[in-house]
Amino acid sequence: MKTLKESFIKAKDLDNLNNWPNPYDLTEEDAKGKIKGFPLEIITLILHEIYLKKGIHKFDLKVLQKLGLEYAFLWGDSQDGLMFWEKINNSEFDVFYDTYTPSRLKERLKEKKISK
């Protein structure tokens, strides 16, 4: 049996329970092909990065499922950087959860594409 200290849920962890934004209406069925096993919140961030870099509002998820993250956008040009996306691509999802909470991801999703 866990001690009280071990079973206590920290306030910041409460933010992580079922509060992730889902503006693209993703379902578990969308995490297939080359993005099989990717959490929906990470796919949401990937789709947002595609929007920021390419200006595509309704990116065809089938392309991402077929080609994978490697061809979605230039990782080094993103706010999170090359190392972050390399880890995500290698299914090291802890780097995402160390960086993002649902509220922080919601704020990030408010960013608009910068016109060039």
Backbone as CSV, one residue per row, in Angstrom:
resi,resn,N_x,N_y,N_z,CA_x,CA_y,CA_z,C_x,C_y,C_z
1,MET,0.837,-1.177,0.000,0.000,0.000,0.000,0.882,1.240,0.000
2,LYS,0.488,2.220,-0.807,1.254,3.463,-0.880,1.021,4.300,0.368
3,THR,2.069,5.017,0.740,1.903,5.945,1.855,1.078,7.132,1.378
4,LEU,0.573,7.905,2.303,-0.232,9.068,1.962,0.545,10.027,1.063
5,LYS,1.813,10.213,1.362,2.640,11.128,0.569,2.749,10.637,-0.872
6,GLU,2.917,9.326,-1.074,3.056,8.781,-2.419,1.757,8.845,-3.202
7,SER,0.633,8.742,-2.538,-0.634,8.714,-3.253,-1.260,10.099,-3.419
8,PHE,-0.663,11.097,-2.807,-1.186,12.459,-2.897,-0.986,13.006,-4.303
9,ILE,-2.034,13.587,-4.881,-1.931,14.185,-6.208,-1.644,15.668,-6.044
10,LYS,-0.554,16.101,-6.621,-0.184,17.508,-6.553,-1.168,18.344,-7.373
11,ALA,-1.323,19.576,-6.998,-2.261,20.475,-7.684,-1.939,20.601,-9.162
12,LYS,-0.651,20.686,-9.520,-0.309,20.820,-10.937,-0.674,19.563,-11.706
13,ASP,-0.658,18.408,-11.057,-1.044,17.175,-11.732,-2.535,17.140,-12.014
14,LEU,-3.327,17.822,-11.202,-4.760,17.881,-11.454,-5.046,18.568,-12.785
15,ASP,-4.178,19.492,-13.173,-4.321,20.201,-14.439,-4.164,19.250,-15.621
16,ASN,-3.486,18.136,-15.407,-3.215,17.196,-16.486,-4.318,16.162,-16.697
17,LEU,-5.315,16.134,-15.851,-6.334,15.097,-15.940,-7.477,15.524,-16.847
18,ASN,-7.520,14.949,-18.037,-8.641,15.121,-18.971,-8.978,16.562,-19.313
19,ASN,-8.022,17.445,-19.321,-8.271,18.840,-19.666,-7.566,19.257,-20.951
20,TRP,-7.015,18.324,-21.690,-6.243,18.682,-22.870,-7.151,19.243,-23.949
21,PRO,-6.747,20.349,-24.582,-7.558,20.904,-25.664,-7.562,19.970,-26.865
22,ASN,-8.670,19.953,-27.587,-8.797,19.093,-28.759,-9.502,19.865,-29.877
23,PRO,-8.879,20.938,-30.376,-9.549,21.769,-31.383,-9.731,21.081,-32.732
24,TYR,-9.000,20.004,-32.970,-9.107,19.287,-34.243,-10.055,18.084,-34.143
25,ASP,-10.723,17.947,-32.994,-11.666,16.843,-32.770,-11.032,15.479,-33.061
26,LEU,-9.835,15.284,-32.550,-9.127,14.027,-32.746,-9.739,12.929,-31.887
27,THR,-9.644,11.702,-32.376,-10.051,10.527,-31.612,-8.885,9.549,-31.598
28,GLU,-8.971,8.543,-30.782,-7.914,7.532,-30.706,-7.684,6.867,-32.060
29,GLU,-8.707,6.800,-32.889,-8.586,6.200,-34.221,-7.660,7.012,-35.127
30,ASP,-7.451,8.283,-34.819,-6.576,9.127,-35.626,-5.099,8.823,-35.401
31,ALA,-4.765,8.198,-34.303,-3.371,7.864,-33.977,-3.026,6.509,-34.582
32,LYS,-2.835,6.520,-35.899,-2.494,5.271,-36.591,-1.423,5.554,-37.626
33,GLY,-0.980,4.516,-38.272,0.097,4.656,-39.250,1.389,5.048,-38.561
34,LYS,2.080,6.032,-39.126,3.379,6.473,-38.583,3.252,7.217,-37.258
35,ILE,2.008,7.606,-36.884,1.816,8.290,-35.596,1.044,7.395,-34.619
36,LYS,1.069,6.117,-34.888,0.397,5.167,-33.995,1.018,5.261,-32.609
37,GLY,0.166,5.351,-31.608,0.645,5.424,-30.237,0.933,6.838,-29.756
38,PHE,0.900,7.819,-30.653,1.116,9.200,-30.233,-0.112,9.677,-29.462
39,PRO,0.083,10.286,-28.310,-1.049,10.862,-27.578,-1.718,11.970,-28.394
40,LEU,-3.020,12.098,-28.231,-3.779,13.082,-29.006,-3.322,14.505,-28.748
41,GLU,-2.896,14.801,-27.520,-2.426,16.149,-27.217,-1.146,16.484,-27.984
42,ILE,-0.320,15.481,-28.241,0.900,15.714,-29.020,0.548,15.883,-30.493
43,ILE,-0.385,15.090,-30.992,-0.840,15.254,-32.374,-1.441,16.649,-32.556
44,THR,-2.151,17.128,-31.549,-2.708,18.482,-31.593,-1.594,19.507,-31.772
45,LEU,-0.506,19.376,-31.008,0.618,20.312,-31.129,1.273,20.189,-32.504
46,ILE,1.387,18.988,-33.025,1.959,18.786,-34.367,1.113,19.514,-35.403
47,LEU,-0.201,19.337,-35.333,-1.090,20.004,-36.288,-0.999,21.521,-36.167
48,HIS,-0.830,22.014,-34.941,-0.674,23.459,-34.752,0.641,23.948,-35.355
49,GLU,1.697,23.181,-35.195,2.987,23.553,-35.794,2.872,23.596,-37.317
50,ILE,2.150,22.646,-37.894,1.946,22.653,-39.349,1.222,23.931,-39.747
51,TYR,0.223,24.306,-38.968,-0.497,25.553,-39.236,0.444,26.755,-39.147
52,LEU,1.249,26.818,-38.083,2.150,27.960,-37.899,3.179,28.062,-39.017
53,LYS,3.699,26.942,-39.453,4.771,26.959,-40.446,4.269,27.003,-41.883
54,LYS,3.132,26.348,-42.132,2.655,26.242,-43.510,1.352,26.987,-43.763
55,GLY,0.712,27.458,-42.691,-0.525,28.186,-42.861,-1.714,27.316,-43.238
56,ILE,-1.587,26.018,-43.053,-2.653,25.089,-43.425,-3.569,24.891,-42.226
57,HIS,-4.805,25.360,-42.334,-5.767,25.237,-41.230,-6.298,23.817,-41.093
58,LYS,-6.637,23.198,-42.195,-7.209,21.847,-42.169,-6.225,20.892,-42.835
59,PHE,-5.158,20.569,-42.107,-4.152,19.654,-42.641,-4.747,18.262,-42.732
60,ASP,-4.483,17.572,-43.839,-4.989,16.222,-44.039,-4.220,15.272,-43.123
61,LEU,-4.882,14.795,-42.107,-4.258,13.916,-41.124,-3.728,12.636,-41.760
62,LYS,-4.322,12.224,-42.880,-3.867,11.003,-43.572,-2.424,11.147,-44.056
63,VAL,-2.030,12.364,-44.407,-0.653,12.614,-44.835,0.292,12.390,-43.653
64,LEU,-0.063,12.916,-42.502,0.744,12.731,-41.300,0.806,11.252,-40.918
65,GLN,-0.308,10.559,-41.030,-0.352,9.128,-40.709,0.527,8.329,-41.660
66,LYS,0.581,8.729,-42.922,1.359,8.001,-43.926,2.845,8.341,-43.871
67,LEU,3.165,9.637,-43.756,4.559,10.070,-43.830,5.235,10.216,-42.476
68,GLY,4.465,10.469,-41.443,5.032,10.638,-40.112,5.460,12.056,-39.830
69,LEU,5.973,12.243,-38.668,6.360,13.557,-38.157,7.558,14.151,-38.896
70,GLU,8.404,13.298,-39.444,9.639,13.774,-40.076,9.390,14.756,-41.214
71,TYR,8.251,14.634,-41.876,7.968,15.480,-43.036,6.899,16.534,-42.759
72,ALA,6.495,16.676,-41.516,5.403,17.592,-41.184,5.835,19.061,-41.245
73,PHE,7.008,19.375,-40.693,7.534,20.745,-40.663,9.004,20.665,-40.269
74,LEU,9.718,21.773,-40.408,11.129,21.805,-40.009,11.210,21.945,-38.498
75,TRP,11.665,20.913,-37.846,11.683,20.858,-36.384,12.500,21.984,-35.779
76,GLY,13.635,22.273,-36.370,14.519,23.301,-35.834,13.932,24.698,-35.889
77,ASP,12.942,24.901,-36.753,12.300,26.208,-36.878,11.158,26.402,-35.888
78,SER,10.843,25.365,-35.129,9.718,25.468,-34.197,10.171,26.071,-32.870
79,GLN,9.207,26.555,-32.120,9.479,27.124,-30.800,10.112,26.087,-29.869
80,ASP,9.712,24.842,-30.022,10.210,23.781,-29.131,11.579,23.253,-29.533
81,GLY,11.947,23.402,-30.779,13.282,23.057,-31.228,13.483,21.621,-31.672
82,LEU,14.625,21.405,-32.290,14.992,20.132,-32.890,15.031,18.980,-31.888
83,MET,15.673,19.171,-30.751,15.817,18.081,-29.775,14.457,17.615,-29.241
84,PHE,13.554,18.568,-28.989,12.205,18.254,-28.520,11.516,17.322,-29.511
85,TRP,11.522,17.704,-30.794,10.801,16.925,-31.799,11.485,15.610,-32.121
86,GLU,12.805,15.559,-32.015,13.502,14.273,-32.193,13.041,13.283,-31.130
87,LYS,12.923,13.755,-29.897,12.460,12.880,-28.819,11.016,12.445,-29.050
88,ILE,10.154,13.383,-29.451,8.765,13.035,-29.742,8.723,11.987,-30.853
89,ASN,9.500,12.201,-31.903,9.528,11.267,-33.026,9.997,9.880,-32.598
90,ASN,10.811,9.824,-31.556,11.302,8.544,-31.018,10.422,8.030,-29.884
91,SER,9.201,8.561,-29.799,8.204,8.151,-28.795,8.646,8.407,-27.360
92,GLU,9.505,9.395,-27.162,9.902,9.813,-25.821,8.982,10.966,-25.417
93,PHE,7.751,10.627,-25.071,6.702,11.616,-24.863,6.836,12.389,-23.557
94,ASP,7.679,11.941,-22.661,7.875,12.656,-21.397,8.342,14.088,-21.627
95,VAL,9.095,14.319,-22.695,9.575,15.672,-22.975,8.391,16.617,-23.214
96,PHE,7.332,16.116,-23.816,6.130,16.927,-24.014,5.490,17.252,-22.668
97,TYR,5.306,16.222,-21.838,4.613,16.419,-20.560,5.447,17.191,-19.554
98,ASP,6.778,17.203,-19.746,7.634,18.041,-18.905,7.508,19.509,-19.299
99,THR,7.104,19.762,-20.532,7.010,21.121,-21.065,5.591,21.675,-21.007
100,TYR,4.615,20.827,-21.259,3.235,21.293,-21.417,2.285,20.741,-20.361
101,THR,1.396,21.614,-19.931,0.201,21.244,-19.172,-0.955,21.579,-20.106
102,PRO,-2.162,21.131,-19.817,-3.284,21.506,-20.679,-3.434,23.020,-20.837
103,SER,-3.272,23.766,-19.746,-3.434,25.223,-19.848,-2.319,25.847,-20.684
104,ARG,-1.113,25.351,-20.578,-0.009,25.891,-21.388,-0.215,25.561,-22.863
105,LEU,-0.718,24.349,-23.156,-0.988,23.998,-24.542,-2.115,24.867,-25.109
106,LYS,-3.124,25.144,-24.308,-4.208,26.030,-24.754,-3.665,27.393,-25.141
107,GLU,-2.753,27.917,-24.330,-2.135,29.200,-24.647,-1.330,29.118,-25.943
108,ARG,-0.605,28.045,-26.094,0.215,27.853,-27.309,-0.655,27.786,-28.556
109,LEU,-1.808,27.168,-28.448,-2.708,27.010,-29.586,-3.332,28.331,-30.013
110,LYS,-3.194,29.368,-29.191,-3.720,30.692,-29.541,-2.778,31.443,-30.488
111,GLU,-1.551,30.940,-30.637,-0.590,31.596,-31.521,-1.112,31.578,-32.948
112,LYS,-0.854,32.651,-33.662,-1.301,32.773,-35.038,-0.108,32.659,-35.979
113,LYS,-0.382,32.215,-37.209,0.650,32.128,-38.222,1.193,33.526,-38.493
114,ILE,2.492,33.602,-38.595,3.140,34.882,-38.880,3.241,35.026,-40.392
115,SER,2.726,36.099,-40.928,2.796,36.353,-42.371,4.212,36.749,-42.745
116,LYS,4.636,36.271,-43.883,5.994,36.618,-44.370,5.902,37.533,-45.542
